[in-house]
Amino acid sequence: MQHFTYLVSLVVPLDRTNVDTDAIIPKQFIKSIQKSGLGQYLFDEWRYLDQGVLGQDCSTRPLNTDFVLNDPRYRGGQILLAHENFGCGSSREHAVWALRDYGFRAVIASSFGDIFFNNCYKNGVLPIVLDSTTVEMLCKAAKSGIDFRLGINLESQCITTPDGMTVEFNIDEHRKNSLLNGLDDISLTLQGADTILAYEARHRKEEPWIF
């Protein structure tokens, strides 16, 4: 998993509430178990004017020019800004895979669906909860047409705006350490590899009939 330390990026304002995981990555795309390649289908039903299917060439599909991901002002943005209850709905981890594959490293919202929130940490995406007033202020600035960028410093747990304002955010210390060091659940487990191998060797010796 790619580590997260400091990010400066354009902000992509998704000015919607209750964005569920089926909107993030529609059901027909979760047949794949690959973490790569899903970014082209991110927000598929809002992003394109036709019905998308897994494996098709998206470069020739008709675009919904009113949708924010198709606005050239926000091209290359790695910070997604949304409102309350982002990532609600089903537990599909593909939603985070699609966001990550598209290029988003952080999502800022006033609240998140619980399972989506946890899945973000497992895949190197930083979910940041801010109060609704601050989110609304940032969204208004991002939509104003200027080159609106935020700096996110995970170590100091703060966000910096272009005018120098600093906004602090909370994060669990264990999750913070995992993101800073690029450790997913498997990597964390493998930190205890010597202990695990020693246990297996002892277990094999004490109860050989199991093996």
CYANA upper distance limits for C-alpha pairs under 8 A (distance plus 0.5 A):
  1 MET  CA    123 ASN  CA      7.07
  1 MET  CA    124 GLY  CA      6.51
  1 MET  CA    182 GLY  CA      5.44
  1 MET  CA    183 LEU  CA      6.56
  1 MET  CA    184 ASP  CA      6.59
  2 GLN  CA    124 GLY  CA      6.61
  2 GLN  CA    179 LEU  CA      8.41
  2 GLN  CA    182 GLY  CA      5.48
  3 HIS  CA    124 GLY  CA      7.21
  3 HIS  CA    178 SER  CA      8.45
  3 HIS  CA    179 LEU  CA      5.83
  3 HIS  CA    180 LEU  CA      5.75
  3 HIS  CA    181 ASN  CA      5.74
  3 HIS  CA    182 GLY  CA      4.16
  3 HIS  CA    183 LEU  CA      7.90
  4 PHE  CA    124 GLY  CA      7.55
  4 PHE  CA    126 LEU  CA      8.39
  4 PHE  CA    154 LEU  CA      7.75
  4 PHE  CA    179 LEU  CA      5.83
  4 PHE  CA    180 LEU  CA      5.54
  4 PHE  CA    181 ASN  CA      7.85
  4 PHE  CA    182 GLY  CA      7.33
  5 THR  CA    153 ASN  CA      6.81
  5 THR  CA    154 LEU  CA      5.91
  5 THR  CA    155 GLU  CA      7.04
  5 THR  CA    179 LEU  CA      8.13
  5 THR  CA    180 LEU  CA      5.98
  6 TYR  CA    151 GLY  CA      7.75
  6 TYR  CA    152 ILE  CA      6.09
  6 TYR  CA    153 ASN  CA      5.15
  6 TYR  CA    154 LEU  CA      6.65
  6 TYR  CA    155 GLU  CA      8.38
  7 LEU  CA    150 LEU  CA      8.48
  7 LEU  CA    151 GLY  CA      6.10
  7 LEU  CA    152 ILE  CA      5.63
  7 LEU  CA    153 ASN  CA      7.21
  8 VAL  CA    149 ARG  CA      7.09
  8 VAL  CA    150 LEU  CA      6.10
  8 VAL  CA    151 GLY  CA      4.75
  8 VAL  CA    152 ILE  CA      6.85
  9 SER  CA     77 GLY  CA      6.33
  9 SER  CA     78 GLN  CA      6.24
  9 SER  CA     79 ILE  CA      6.88
  9 SER  CA    149 ARG  CA      5.62
  9 SER  CA    150 LEU  CA      6.28
  9 SER  CA    151 GLY  CA      7.23
 10 LEU  CA     74 TYR  CA      7.10
 10 LEU  CA     76 GLY  CA      7.68
 10 LEU  CA     77 GLY  CA      4.96
 10 LEU  CA     78 GLN  CA      6.94
 10 LEU  CA     79 ILE  CA      6.98
 10 LEU  CA    147 ASP  CA      7.43
 10 LEU  CA    148 PHE  CA      6.25
 10 LEU  CA    149 ARG  CA      4.77
 10 LEU  CA    150 LEU  CA      7.13
 11 VAL  CA     74 TYR  CA      7.51
 11 VAL  CA     77 GLY  CA      6.12
 11 VAL  CA     78 GLN  CA      7.34
 11 VAL  CA     79 ILE  CA      5.44
 11 VAL  CA     80 LEU  CA      6.45
 11 VAL  CA     81 LEU  CA      7.16
 11 VAL  CA    142 ALA  CA      6.71
 11 VAL  CA    148 PHE  CA      6.75
 11 VAL  CA    149 ARG  CA      6.19
 11 VAL  CA    150 LEU  CA      7.30
 12 VAL  CA     68 VAL  CA      7.72
 12 VAL  CA     69 LEU  CA      8.07
 12 VAL  CA     74 TYR  CA      6.23
 12 VAL  CA     77 GLY  CA      6.41
 12 VAL  CA     78 GLN  CA      8.07
 12 VAL  CA     79 ILE  CA      6.60
 12 VAL  CA     80 LEU  CA      5.39
 12 VAL  CA     81 LEU  CA      6.41
 12 VAL  CA    142 ALA  CA      7.53
 13 PRO  CA     68 VAL  CA      7.66
 13 PRO  CA     80 LEU  CA      6.73
 13 PRO  CA     81 LEU  CA      5.30
 13 PRO  CA     82 ALA  CA      6.87
 13 PRO  CA    139 CYS  CA      6.17
 13 PRO  CA    142 ALA  CA      6.64
 13 PRO  CA    143 LYS  CA      7.15
 14 LEU  CA     68 VAL  CA      7.22
 14 LEU  CA     80 LEU  CA      7.47
 14 LEU  CA     81 LEU  CA      6.23
 14 LEU  CA     82 ALA  CA      5.54
 14 LEU  CA     83 HIS  CA      8.37
 15 ASP  CA     81 LEU  CA      8.12
 15 ASP  CA     82 ALA  CA      6.32
 15 ASP  CA     83 HIS  CA      7.29
 15 ASP  CA    139 CYS  CA      7.61
 16 ARG  CA     82 ALA  CA      6.71
 16 ARG  CA     83 HIS  CA      6.49
 17 THR  CA     82 ALA  CA      7.48
 17 THR  CA     83 HIS  CA      5.48
 17 THR  CA     84 GLU  CA      5.87
 17 THR  CA     85 ASN  CA      6.96
 17 THR  CA     86 PHE  CA      7.24
 18 ASN  CA     83 HIS  CA      7.98
 18 ASN  CA     84 GLU  CA      6.69
 18 ASN  CA     85 ASN  CA      5.30
 18 ASN  CA     86 PHE  CA      5.94
 18 ASN  CA     87 GLY  CA      7.86
 18 ASN  CA     88 CYS  CA      7.05
 19 VAL  CA     23 ALA  CA      6.93
 19 VAL  CA     24 ILE  CA      7.80
 19 VAL  CA     85 ASN  CA      7.31
 19 VAL  CA     86 PHE  CA      5.45
 19 VAL  CA     87 GLY  CA      6.27
 19 VAL  CA     88 CYS  CA      7.01
 20 ASP  CA     24 ILE  CA      7.02
 20 ASP  CA     86 PHE  CA      6.92
 20 ASP  CA     87 GLY  CA      5.29
 20 ASP  CA     88 CYS  CA      4.99
 20 ASP  CA     89 GLY  CA      5.56
 20 ASP  CA     90 SER  CA      8.13
 21 THR  CA     25 ILE  CA      6.59
 21 THR  CA     26 PRO  CA      7.96
 21 THR  CA     87 GLY  CA      5.71
 21 THR  CA     88 CYS  CA      6.61
 21 THR  CA     89 GLY  CA      6.17
 21 THR  CA     90 SER  CA      6.63
 21 THR  CA     91 SER  CA      8.10
 21 THR  CA     92 ARG  CA      7.49
 21 THR  CA     95 ALA  CA      6.26
 22 ASP  CA     26 PRO  CA      4.98
 22 ASP  CA     27 LYS  CA      6.67
 22 ASP  CA     89 GLY  CA      7.79
 22 ASP  CA     90 SER  CA      7.88
 22 ASP  CA     95 ALA  CA      8.38
 23 ALA  CA     43 PHE  CA      6.02
 23 ALA  CA     44 ASP  CA      7.90
 23 ALA  CA     45 GLU  CA      7.53
 23 ALA  CA     46 TRP  CA      8.32
 24 ILE  CA     42 LEU  CA      6.17
 24 ILE  CA     43 PHE  CA      5.08
 24 ILE  CA     44 ASP  CA      7.93
 24 ILE  CA     87 GLY  CA      8.18
 24 ILE  CA     95 ALA  CA      6.17
 24 ILE  CA     98 ALA  CA      8.19
 24 ILE  CA     99 LEU  CA      8.45
 25 ILE  CA     29 PHE  CA      7.22
 25 ILE  CA     30 ILE  CA      8.07
 25 ILE  CA     41 TYR  CA      7.04
 25 ILE  CA     42 LEU  CA      5.92
 25 ILE  CA     43 PHE  CA      6.29
 25 ILE  CA     44 ASP  CA      7.21
 25 ILE  CA     94 HIS  CA      7.37
 25 ILE  CA     95 ALA  CA      5.89
 25 ILE  CA     98 ALA  CA      7.31
 26 PRO  CA     30 ILE  CA      7.90
 26 PRO  CA     43 PHE  CA      8.01
 26 PRO  CA     44 ASP  CA      7.40
 26 PRO  CA     45 GLU  CA      8.04
 27 LYS  CA     31 LYS  CA      8.36
 28 GLN  CA     53 VAL  CA      7.01
 28 GLN  CA     54 LEU  CA      7.17
 29 PHE  CA     38 LEU  CA      8.12
 29 PHE  CA     41 TYR  CA      8.06
 29 PHE  CA     53 VAL  CA      7.47
 29 PHE  CA     54 LEU  CA      5.88
 30 ILE  CA     92 ARG  CA      8.30
 30 ILE  CA     94 HIS  CA      6.83
 35 LYS  CA     94 HIS  CA      7.83
 35 LYS  CA     97 TRP  CA      5.92
 35 LYS  CA     98 ALA  CA      8.06
 35 LYS  CA    101 ASP  CA      7.92
 36 SER  CA     97 TRP  CA      7.70
 36 SER  CA     98 ALA  CA      8.23
 36 SER  CA    101 ASP  CA      6.36
 37 GLY  CA     98 ALA  CA      8.20
 37 GLY  CA    101 ASP  CA      7.13
 38 LEU  CA     42 LEU  CA      7.18
 38 LEU  CA     94 HIS  CA      8.35
 38 LEU  CA     97 TRP  CA      7.32
 38 LEU  CA     98 ALA  CA      5.18
 38 LEU  CA    101 ASP  CA      6.74
 38 LEU  CA    102 TYR  CA      7.95
 39 GLY  CA     97 TRP  CA      8.13
 39 GLY  CA     98 ALA  CA      4.98
 39 GLY  CA     99 LEU  CA      6.71
 39 GLY  CA    100 ARG  CA      7.74
 39 GLY  CA    101 ASP  CA      5.15
 39 GLY  CA    102 TYR  CA      4.49
 39 GLY  CA    103 GLY  CA      8.20
 40 GLN  CA     44 ASP  CA      8.38
 40 GLN  CA     58 CYS  CA      7.28
 40 GLN  CA     98 ALA  CA      8.28
 40 GLN  CA    102 TYR  CA      7.26
 41 TYR  CA     52 GLY  CA      8.19
 41 TYR  CA     98 ALA  CA      7.71
 42 LEU  CA     47 ARG  CA      8.30
 42 LEU  CA     95 ALA  CA      8.48
 42 LEU  CA     98 ALA  CA      6.12
 42 LEU  CA     99 LEU  CA      7.14
 42 LEU  CA    102 TYR  CA      7.74
 43 PHE  CA     47 ARG  CA      6.29
 44 ASP  CA     48 TYR  CA      6.43
 44 ASP  CA     52 GLY  CA      7.34
 45 GLU  CA     49 LEU  CA      7.75
 45 GLU  CA     50 ASP  CA      8.21
 45 GLU  CA     51 GLN  CA      7.60
 45 GLU  CA     52 GLY  CA      8.12
 46 TRP  CA     64 ASN  CA      7.46
 46 TRP  CA     67 PHE  CA      7.05
 47 ARG  CA     63 LEU  CA      6.62
 47 ARG  CA     64 ASN  CA      5.91
 47 ARG  CA     65 THR  CA      8.42
 47 ARG  CA     67 PHE  CA      6.41
 47 ARG  CA     69 LEU  CA      7.47
 47 ARG  CA     70 ASN  CA      7.57
 48 TYR  CA     52 GLY  CA      8.40
 48 TYR  CA     61 ARG  CA      7.26
 48 TYR  CA     62 PRO  CA      6.27
 48 TYR  CA     63 LEU  CA      4.94
 48 TYR  CA     64 ASN  CA      5.62
 49 LEU  CA     61 ARG  CA      8.14
 49 LEU  CA     62 PRO  CA      6.02
 49 LEU  CA     63 LEU  CA      6.22
 49 LEU  CA     64 ASN  CA      6.18
 50 ASP  CA     61 ARG  CA      7.62
 50 ASP  CA     62 PRO  CA      7.23
 52 GLY  CA     56 GLN  CA      7.96
 57 ASP  CA     61 ARG  CA      8.06
 63 LEU  CA     70 ASN  CA      7.75
 64 ASN  CA     70 ASN  CA      7.62
 65 THR  CA     70 ASN  CA      6.16
 65 THR  CA     71 ASP  CA      7.31
 66 ASP  CA     70 ASN  CA      7.71
 66 ASP  CA     71 ASP  CA      7.91
 67 PHE  CA     71 ASP  CA      7.34
 68 VAL  CA     74 TYR  CA      7.90
 69 LEU  CA     74 TYR  CA      7.38
 69 LEU  CA     75 ARG  CA      7.71
 70 ASN  CA     75 ARG  CA      8.27
 71 ASP  CA     75 ARG  CA      7.49
 73 ARG  CA    145 GLY  CA      7.85
 73 ARG  CA    147 ASP  CA      8.10
 76 GLY  CA    103 GLY  CA      8.05
 77 GLY  CA    103 GLY  CA      8.09
 77 GLY  CA    104 PHE  CA      7.62
 78 GLN  CA    103 GLY  CA      6.17
 78 GLN  CA    104 PHE  CA      4.62
 78 GLN  CA    105 ARG  CA      5.98
 78 GLN  CA    106 ALA  CA      7.16
 79 ILE  CA    104 PHE  CA      6.19
 79 ILE  CA    105 ARG  CA      6.73
 79 ILE  CA    106 ALA  CA      5.46
 79 ILE  CA    107 VAL  CA      6.25
 79 ILE  CA    108 ILE  CA      7.88
 80 LEU  CA    104 PHE  CA      7.19
 80 LEU  CA    106 ALA  CA      6.87
 80 LEU  CA    107 VAL  CA      5.21
 80 LEU  CA    108 ILE  CA      6.70
 81 LEU  CA    107 VAL  CA      6.38
 81 LEU  CA    108 ILE  CA      5.35
 81 LEU  CA    109 ALA  CA      6.53
 81 LEU  CA    135 VAL  CA      8.11
 81 LEU  CA    139 CYS  CA      7.37
 82 ALA  CA     86 PHE  CA      7.25
 82 ALA  CA    107 VAL  CA      7.98
 82 ALA  CA    108 ILE  CA      6.70
 82 ALA  CA    109 ALA  CA      5.36
 82 ALA  CA    110 SER  CA      8.08
 82 ALA  CA    135 VAL  CA      8.13
 82 ALA  CA    139 CYS  CA      8.40
 83 HIS  CA    109 ALA  CA      5.36
 83 HIS  CA    110 SER  CA      5.92
 83 HIS  CA    111 SER  CA      7.55
 83 HIS  CA    132 SER  CA      7.76
 83 HIS  CA    135 VAL  CA      7.46
 83 HIS  CA    136 GLU  CA      8.40
 84 GLU  CA    109 ALA  CA      6.46
 84 GLU  CA    110 SER  CA      5.24
 84 GLU  CA    111 SER  CA      5.09
 84 GLU  CA    112 PHE  CA      7.04
 84 GLU  CA    132 SER  CA      8.10
 85 ASN  CA    109 ALA  CA      8.28
 85 ASN  CA    110 SER  CA      7.83
 85 ASN  CA    111 SER  CA      5.39
 85 ASN  CA    112 PHE  CA      4.97
 85 ASN  CA    113 GLY  CA      6.08
 86 PHE  CA    109 ALA  CA      7.28
 86 PHE  CA    111 SER  CA      6.90
 86 PHE  CA    112 PHE  CA      5.12
 86 PHE  CA    113 GLY  CA      6.47
 87 GLY  CA     95 ALA  CA      8.40
 87 GLY  CA    112 PHE  CA      6.29
 87 GLY  CA    113 GLY  CA      5.42
 87 GLY  CA    116 PHE  CA      5.92
 87 GLY  CA    117 PHE  CA      7.95
 88 CYS  CA    112 PHE  CA      7.20
 88 CYS  CA    113 GLY  CA      4.68
 88 CYS  CA    114 ASP  CA      8.00
 88 CYS  CA    116 PHE  CA      7.54
 89 GLY  CA    113 GLY  CA      7.77
 91 SER  CA    115 ILE  CA      6.37
 91 SER  CA    116 PHE  CA      7.12
 92 ARG  CA    116 PHE  CA      8.38
 93 GLU  CA     97 TRP  CA      7.03
 93 GLU  CA    116 PHE  CA      7.70
 93 GLU  CA    119 ASN  CA      6.71
 94 HIS  CA     98 ALA  CA      6.48
 95 ALA  CA     99 LEU  CA      6.96
 95 ALA  CA    116 PHE  CA      8.26
 96 VAL  CA    100 ARG  CA      6.52
 96 VAL  CA    116 PHE  CA      7.81
 96 VAL  CA    119 ASN  CA      7.22
 96 VAL  CA    120 CYS  CA      6.47
 96 VAL  CA    123 ASN  CA      7.62
 96 VAL  CA    125 VAL  CA      8.10
 97 TRP  CA    101 ASP  CA      6.42
 97 TRP  CA    123 ASN  CA      7.76
 98 ALA  CA    102 TYR  CA      6.56
 99 LEU  CA    103 GLY  CA      6.99
 99 LEU  CA    104 PHE  CA      6.01
100 ARG  CA    104 PHE  CA      5.61
100 ARG  CA    105 ARG  CA      6.85
100 ARG  CA    123 ASN  CA      8.19
100 ARG  CA    124 GLY  CA      8.33
100 ARG  CA    125 VAL  CA      7.27
104 PHE  CA    125 VAL  CA      7.81
105 ARG  CA    124 GLY  CA      7.62
105 ARG  CA    125 VAL  CA      5.39
105 ARG  CA    126 LEU  CA      6.79
106 ALA  CA    125 VAL  CA      5.80
106 ALA  CA    126 LEU  CA      4.99
106 ALA  CA    127 PRO  CA      6.27
106 ALA  CA    128 ILE  CA      7.86
107 VAL  CA    125 VAL  CA      7.88
107 VAL  CA    126 LEU  CA      6.79
107 VAL  CA    127 PRO  CA      5.38
107 VAL  CA    128 ILE  CA      6.65
108 ILE  CA    127 PRO  CA      6.47
108 ILE  CA    128 ILE  CA      5.23
108 ILE  CA    129 VAL  CA      6.54
108 ILE  CA    130 LEU  CA      7.59
108 ILE  CA    135 VAL  CA      8.18
109 ALA  CA    127 PRO  CA      8.25
109 ALA  CA    128 ILE  CA      6.93
109 ALA  CA    129 VAL  CA      5.87
109 ALA  CA    130 LEU  CA      6.71
109 ALA  CA    132 SER  CA      8.33
109 ALA  CA    135 VAL  CA      7.08
110 SER  CA    129 VAL  CA      5.67
110 SER  CA    130 LEU  CA      5.51
110 SER  CA    131 ASP  CA      5.81
110 SER  CA    132 SER  CA      5.67
110 SER  CA    135 VAL  CA      7.05
111 SER  CA    129 VAL  CA      6.36
111 SER  CA    130 LEU  CA      8.20
112 PHE  CA    116 PHE  CA      7.55
112 PHE  CA    117 PHE  CA      6.43
112 PHE  CA    129 VAL  CA      8.26
113 GLY  CA    117 PHE  CA      6.50
114 ASP  CA    118 ASN  CA      6.91
115 ILE  CA    119 ASN  CA      6.64
116 PHE  CA    120 CYS  CA      6.76
117 PHE  CA    121 TYR  CA      7.68
117 PHE  CA    127 PRO  CA      7.01
118 ASN  CA    122 LYS  CA      7.29
119 ASN  CA    123 ASN  CA      7.00
120 CYS  CA    124 GLY  CA      6.84
120 CYS  CA    125 VAL  CA      5.34
120 CYS  CA    126 LEU  CA      6.83
120 CYS  CA    127 PRO  CA      7.02
121 TYR  CA    125 VAL  CA      6.26
121 TYR  CA    126 LEU  CA      6.83
121 TYR  CA    127 PRO  CA      8.09
121 TYR  CA    175 ARG  CA      7.28
121 TYR  CA    179 LEU  CA      7.59
121 TYR  CA    184 ASP  CA      8.34
122 LYS  CA    184 ASP  CA      5.90
122 LYS  CA    185 ASP  CA      7.21
123 ASN  CA    184 ASP  CA      7.42
124 GLY  CA    179 LEU  CA      6.70
124 GLY  CA    182 GLY  CA      7.52
124 GLY  CA    184 ASP  CA      8.28
126 LEU  CA    179 LEU  CA      8.31
128 ILE  CA    169 PHE  CA      7.28
128 ILE  CA    170 ASN  CA      8.24
128 ILE  CA    171 ILE  CA      8.48
129 VAL  CA    169 PHE  CA      7.37
129 VAL  CA    170 ASN  CA      8.12
130 LEU  CA    134 THR  CA      6.99
130 LEU  CA    135 VAL  CA      6.86
130 LEU  CA    169 PHE  CA      7.28
131 ASP  CA    135 VAL  CA      6.84
132 SER  CA    136 GLU  CA      6.52
133 THR  CA    137 MET  CA      6.75
134 THR  CA    138 LEU  CA      6.69
135 VAL  CA    139 CYS  CA      6.51
136 GLU  CA    140 LYS  CA      6.64
137 MET  CA    141 ALA  CA      6.85
138 LEU  CA    142 ALA  CA      6.59
139 CYS  CA    143 LYS  CA      6.65
140 LYS  CA    144 SER  CA      6.74
141 ALA  CA    146 ILE  CA      8.35
141 ALA  CA    148 PHE  CA      7.41
142 ALA  CA    146 ILE  CA      7.64
142 ALA  CA    147 ASP  CA      8.26
142 ALA  CA    148 PHE  CA      5.89
142 ALA  CA    149 ARG  CA      8.49
148 PHE  CA    162 PRO  CA      7.59
149 ARG  CA    161 THR  CA      7.42
149 ARG  CA    162 PRO  CA      6.95
150 LEU  CA    159 ILE  CA      7.15
150 LEU  CA    160 THR  CA      6.22
150 LEU  CA    161 THR  CA      5.63
150 LEU  CA    162 PRO  CA      7.14
151 GLY  CA    159 ILE  CA      6.01
151 GLY  CA    160 THR  CA      5.45
151 GLY  CA    161 THR  CA      7.18
152 ILE  CA    157 GLN  CA      8.08
152 ILE  CA    158 CYS  CA      6.58
152 ILE  CA    159 ILE  CA      5.11
152 ILE  CA    160 THR  CA      7.06
153 ASN  CA    157 GLN  CA      6.17
153 ASN  CA    158 CYS  CA      5.96
153 ASN  CA    159 ILE  CA      6.83
154 LEU  CA    158 CYS  CA      7.24
154 LEU  CA    176 LYS  CA      7.85
154 LEU  CA    180 LEU  CA      7.98
155 GLU  CA    176 LYS  CA      8.44
155 GLU  CA    180 LEU  CA      8.16
157 GLN  CA    168 GLU  CA      6.27
157 GLN  CA    169 PHE  CA      6.06
157 GLN  CA    170 ASN  CA      7.24
157 GLN  CA    171 ILE  CA      8.11
158 CYS  CA    166 THR  CA      6.88
158 CYS  CA    167 VAL  CA      5.92
158 CYS  CA    168 GLU  CA      4.68
158 CYS  CA    169 PHE  CA      6.37
159 ILE  CA    166 THR  CA      6.03
159 ILE  CA    167 VAL  CA      5.48
159 ILE  CA    168 GLU  CA      6.69
159 ILE  CA    169 PHE  CA      8.19
160 THR  CA    164 GLY  CA      6.48
160 THR  CA    165 MET  CA      6.16
160 THR  CA    166 THR  CA      5.10
160 THR  CA    167 VAL  CA      6.93
161 THR  CA    165 MET  CA      5.78
161 THR  CA    166 THR  CA      7.06
171 ILE  CA    175 ARG  CA      7.56
171 ILE  CA    176 LYS  CA      6.83
172 ASP  CA    176 LYS  CA      6.59
173 GLU  CA    177 ASN  CA      6.66
174 HIS  CA    178 SER  CA      6.80
175 ARG  CA    179 LEU  CA      6.77
176 LYS  CA    180 LEU  CA      6.61
177 ASN  CA    181 ASN  CA      6.64
178 SER  CA    182 GLY  CA      6.24
178 SER  CA    183 LEU  CA      5.22
178 SER  CA    184 ASP  CA      7.26
178 SER  CA    188 LEU  CA      8.49
179 LEU  CA    183 LEU  CA      6.81
183 LEU  CA    187 SER  CA      5.71
183 LEU  CA    188 LEU  CA      6.39
184 ASP  CA    188 LEU  CA      6.66
185 ASP  CA    189 THR  CA      6.74
186 ILE  CA    190 LEU  CA      6.68
187 SER  CA    191 GLN  CA      6.96
188 LEU  CA    192 GLY  CA      8.13
189 THR  CA    193 ALA  CA      7.62
192 GLY  CA    196 ILE  CA      6.75
193 ALA  CA    197 LEU  CA      6.55
194 ASP  CA    198 ALA  CA      6.58
195 THR  CA    199 TYR  CA      6.68
196 ILE  CA    200 GLU  CA      6.75
197 LEU  CA    201 ALA  CA      6.65
198 ALA  CA    202 ARG  CA      6.72
199 TYR  CA    203 HIS  CA      6.46
200 GLU  CA    204 ARG  CA      6.53
201 ALA  CA    205 LYS  CA      6.79
202 ARG  CA    206 GLU  CA      6.60
203 HIS  CA    207 GLU  CA      6.34
203 HIS  CA    208 PRO  CA      8.05
204 ARG  CA    208 PRO  CA      5.44
204 ARG  CA    210 ILE  CA      8.10
204 ARG  CA    211 PHE  CA      7.29
207 GLU  CA    211 PHE  CA      8.31
